[in-house]
Amino acid sequence: MGRGSEIESARVLAVRTRNGLTGRSLMLHGLRGVGKTVLLRALQHELDRRGWLTVAVEAQRDPDARALARQQLERGLLAGARRLASRSERLSDTLASALSTLTSFSLSVGAGVTLGANLQPARGRADTGVLELDLVELVEDLTPALRDAGIGLAVFVDEIQDLEASTLTALLAVQHQAAQRGWPFSVFGAGLPSVPAVLSEARSYAERQFEYRSIDRLGADDATEAFAGPARTAGASFTPEALKLLVDASGGYPYFIQELGFQAWQLAPGPDLITDDDARLAASAGIDALDAGFFRARWERATRAEQRFMRAMAADHDTPSLLTDLVERLRKRKPSDLSVARRDLISKGLIYASARAELAFTVPHMASYINRRHGEG
C-alpha cells in the first residue's frame, strides 16, 4: 500500500550488511492511524526472512515501563541467540564466544536462560547490569559471528517516543558505536511526529544516525487499491462511485480504511458487488464506530481541563492551532498559563508541537470528532 520505498531500504541494508558494509536504519514518524506499526512489522519481517536476528519492543507509558521494555529487549536478544546457535551443528569459535557473552548477559539481567550445556559465561563481559555498557559489549562480541553469517542484529521499537529514557539512550549509544565501528547493529523505530525531536533531545547525535521518514496518509490510487484489493481477493468488487465515496470518507488513513472496509463488507446485502448505497451506509457506520472506539478512547484519557483545551484546538479543525489563539479562546492572560495542560496532553500523546508556538492533534480528524460529539452548544 504505497510503502515500497521503505521495504526497499530494509532490503538494501541487508545486502550491504552481507557485503560487510553498514547503512542507516529507518525511523518512521507520523500521525496515528497512518500504518506506522504495520510498516514497522513489515520491515522486521523483511529482515527476519533474510536470516537476521530481530527483537521487537513496544514502548509504553506505565509505572513499570523501564522493566517491561528491558524484559522485551533481553528476552528478544536471548531468543535470537538461541536461533543463531540452532543453525549450526558445531559452534565456531566466533559463535561460541558470542554465546558466552550472551550467557553472561543473561545471568546479569536475571533471565538465567541456558544457551548451551558447555557454555560458560564470559568473565567481565556484558555483566555489569548497566544496560548501556552491557549492550555495547554484547553487540561487539556478537559482531564476528554475525559477520560470519552475513547478517545483522536489529531492534524494532514501536511508539519509540514513549520508550523509557535510560533504555532509549542505551539503544542510541549502541547504534552510535555500531555506526562508528562498522558493527551490523540497527535500531528501527516508529512513533509520533515528535520522534525526531525526542531522539535528538536524548542524544544530540541521533539526528544523524537514522533515515527519518514521515509516514502520511495514502494517495488516492493506493487508498483505492486498499479497498479494492481485499474485495477482489474475496471475489467481490465496488462500483466506481462507491470506491470514491469510501476513499474520500477515509481520508486515505489506513486505520480508517480498515474500519470503513469492514463496515462495507458487513452491510452489503450481496456477496459480489458493493454499491453506492452500501458505501454511504458503511461511511456512516464507520464514523460511528470510530467515534465510539478510536476517538472516544483518546478523549476520555484527558481531564476536564485538558478537554477544554482540546475543544479550543478543535476550532481550527484539522489545521495546527496557534498558542496565541488558544490563549484568547481559553481566556488566559499569556501562553505560559497553558503550560500544564499543554505538557500533559503532549505527555499523553494526544497533541504535539507541530512548529514553534503551534500545536496539533496526533490523531487525524480528532477535531471533527470533538466538534461533532463534544462541541459546546
N, C-alpha and C positions, 0 to 999 in steps of 0.2 A: 504494500500500500504506500508507494512513494518513498520508501526508506532504503532504497537500494544503495545509495552512496555510503550510508553508514555501515551496512553489511560489507560492502566492498572494502572499506577502511580496515575492518577486522581481518578480512582475507589478506590484505596487503601486509598487515602487521605479522600475521602468521608466516607468510612467505619470507619476509625479511628476517624473522627470528630463525627460521630453518636455515637461512643462509648466513647466520652469525651476525646479523645486523640488528639495530634497535629501531624503534619508532615510537611515535606518541599515541597514546590511547585516547578514547573519546570521553568527553564529559558532556552529557546531554542535559539541557535545561529548557524549561517552558512551563506553560500553564498546566493545571490539572486537566486530565481528560484528553490530552493530545497523543497518548500512546507511548509515553517515555518508558514505562515499566515493561510493556510488551516488547519494545525495541531493545531494551537492555537485556531481556531474556533471550531474544533472538541473537544478539551479539555473543552472549555466553554460549548458546547452543552452537554457533558457528565455530567457536574455538574448542568446545568440547569434542565436536566431531573430527577436529584436526589433532586430537590427542593431548591437548593442553590440560594442565591441572587448573581447575577453576573453583572459586569459592564465592558463594552468594551471601551477602549480608544485607538485611533490611533494617535501616536505622529507624528509630522511633523516639518520641519524647515520652519518657517513662522514668519513674524514680530509679528503676534498675537498668536504665538504658546502657550504662557502661558494661555491666556484667553480661547483659543479653547480647550486645554487639560482639563482645570478645568471645563469648561461647560459640556464636556462629562462625566467627573467624577461626578460632582454634580448632573446632570440630571439622570445619571445611578443609583446613590445611592437613590435618591428620588423615581425613578420608582420602584426600588427594595423594598423600604419601603411600597409603596402602594400595591404591590403584596403580601407582607407579611401580611399587615393589612387585605386584602381582603379574606385571607384564614380562618379568624376567625370571627364567628358571634358575639362573645363577646370578648372584649380586656382583656387579662390577665393583672395583674399589671406590669409584666416584659415587655410585649409588649407595654402597654400604656406609660411606662417610656421611652422605646426606641424611640417611635414615637414622644414623646415630645421633646427629644433631636434632632431628625431629623427635627422637625418643627423649632427649634431654629437654626439649621444649615441652613435650607432653607432660613430663614429670613436674616441670616448673609451674605449669598452669593448673596442675591437679587433675588433668584428664586421665592419666595413668593408662593410656592405650598402648598395647604391645604391638610393635611393628615387626618383630621377628624374635624368635626364641633365643638366637645367639647374638642379638644386637645389644651392645652396652651403650648407655648414654655418653655422649661426648663431653668430657670434662671441660668446664669453663666455656661452653658454647651454648648460647640461647637459653641460659638457665638462671638469669638474674631475677626474673619476674617482672622486669620493666619492659613493657611491650615494645617500645621504640627500639631499645637496644637489642632485644631478643629477635625481633623481626629482621633487623639488618643482618645479624649473624646467620639467621636461618636461611634467608634468601641467598646470602653469599655462599653458604655451604651447599645449598641446593643447586646453584648455578652450573657446576661441572656436569652433574647428572642430567640436568635439563638440556644443556648444550649437546651432550652425547645423543640425546633422544631427538634433538631438533625441535624442541617445544619450549613453551614458557609457562609461567605461573601468573594467573590473572585473578584479581579480586574485584567483584562486581557489587557495588553499593547502591541500593535504591534509597531514595529520599536522603541523599547524602548531606543535604543542608542540616539535617537533624542528627547526624552522627555525633556521638559524644566526643567532646573536644580532644581528649588525650588520645583516643583511638584514631580520630581523623588526622591529627598531627603525626602520629606514628606511621600511618599509611603514606602520608605525603612525604615524610622523611625518607622512607624506604624507596619510594618512587624516585625521589631526587637522587639518592645514591645509585639506584639502578641506571638512571639516565647518564650519570657521570662515569660509571664504571662498566657499562655495557651488559648489565645483568638482564636476563629475559624475564622481567617482572613488570606487570602493568596493573594500574587501578583504573577501572571503568566506573562511571557514576551516572546517576540520573536524579534530577531534582527540580526545584522551582527556579524561576528566573533569577533568584538571588544567589544561585550556586557560585558563579564566578567571583562575586564579592566575598562570599563566605569562605571560599578556599583561599583567596588572596589574603584575607584577614588572618586565617590560621597560619599560613606560611607565605611570605611575600613572593617566593619563587614559584608558587603554584600557578600563577598566570602564564608561565612559560612551559609548564610541564605537560599540558593537555591540549588536545584539539577540541575547543569548545564548539558545540553545535546547538543552535537554538532550534528546538523542535516545535513546529507550529501546526495549525490545522492542515488537513489535506486539501489539495487543489480540487477543482470541480471534477476533473477526469478521474482522479484517484478515489474521490469520495463516491462517485457514481459506480465505479467498479467494486468498491467495498460493499455496496448494497447488492449490485447485480451478480457479482461473482459467487457468493454463497447460494443465492437463489438458483443460479444456473446449475451449480453442482447438484442441487436437490431436484432438478428438472422443472423449475419454475421460472417465471420472468415477471417484469414490471412493464406497465405501459410507460411510454416516454414521459408523459406528464406526471405520473406517479413517482418516477425516479427523480424528476426535477423538484417536485414538491418536498420529497424526503431529504434530498441533498440540501435544499435551502433551509429546511427546518433544523437540520443537524448542525448547520454552520461549518461542516467539514471536520468537526471534532470526533475522533474515533469512538470515544465513550458514548457520545450521543448517537452516533451511527449505530452502534451495537444495540442500544435501547430501542431506537425507532425501528430498526430492522426486526427486532424480536416482536415488537407490537404489530408490525405489518404482517408478519408470518402468522401470529396468533389470531388476528382479526379477519384476515382474508377468508371468505367462505369457500372459495375454490382452491384446489391444490396446485393449479398450473399458472394462474395469472393474478397478479396483484394490481388492482385497478386504481384509478384516480380517487374514487370514493374510499377505497381501502386505505390509501395513503393519507387522506385527510383525517380519517378516524385514528390511524396509527400515530400521526403527528400530535393530535390532541391527547391521546392516551399516553404517548411517550413523555410529553411535557408534564402531565400529571404524575407519572411515575418518577421522573427526575425531581420534581418538586417534593414529593413525599420521601425520597431517599437521599439522592446525591446532594441536593441543595439544602434540604432541611437539616441533615446531619451536621452540616457546617454552620448553619445559622444558630443551631442550638448549642454549639460549643462556645458561643460568645455570651458574655454577660449582658445585662440590660444596657449598661453604659456603652459597651462595645457595639451592641446592636444599633444604638442611636448613631454612633459614629459611622457604621456601615450604611445606614439609611441616608446619611448626609452624602456619602460617597456615591450612592445609587442615583442621586440626582444627575450625575454625569453619564449615566448609562454605562456603555462599555468602553468609555474613554477614561484615562487617568484623571484623578482629582488633584487640584492644586491645594496645598496646605492653607493658603490664604483664603480660598473659597470655603474650606471646611471650618476655619475659624469663624467666619461670618455666619455660616449656616447653623453652627452649634452655639453661637452667641458667646464666644470666648473672646478674651482680650488679645491674646498673642499665640503664635504657633506652639510655644512651649507648654501651653495649657492642655494641649492634646497629647503630650508625650507619653503618658502612661497608657492610654487606650491604644495609641499607635504602636507602642512597643509590644503590648500584649497581643494585639491582633497579628503582628508580624511573627511573634513567637509561636502563635497557634497555627501559622501557615495559612491564614485567611487573606492577608493582604501582603504586598511587598512594595518597596521603594522603586518605582519604575524609572525615576530620574530624580535629580535634586529637587526637593520640595514638592514632589509628586508621589501619589500613592495609587495603586491599582489592585483590583481583586486578583487572587491567584486562580480563581475558578471562572472560566468563560461563562458569560450570561448570568453571573451572580446578581448583577444589578437588576436585570429583568425580573429575576425571581423575587428579589426584595420588593421591587415596585409592584409586582403582581400580587404577592401574598402578604407583605408586611408594610405596605405604604401607609403613611399617616393620612387618614381621611379627614 
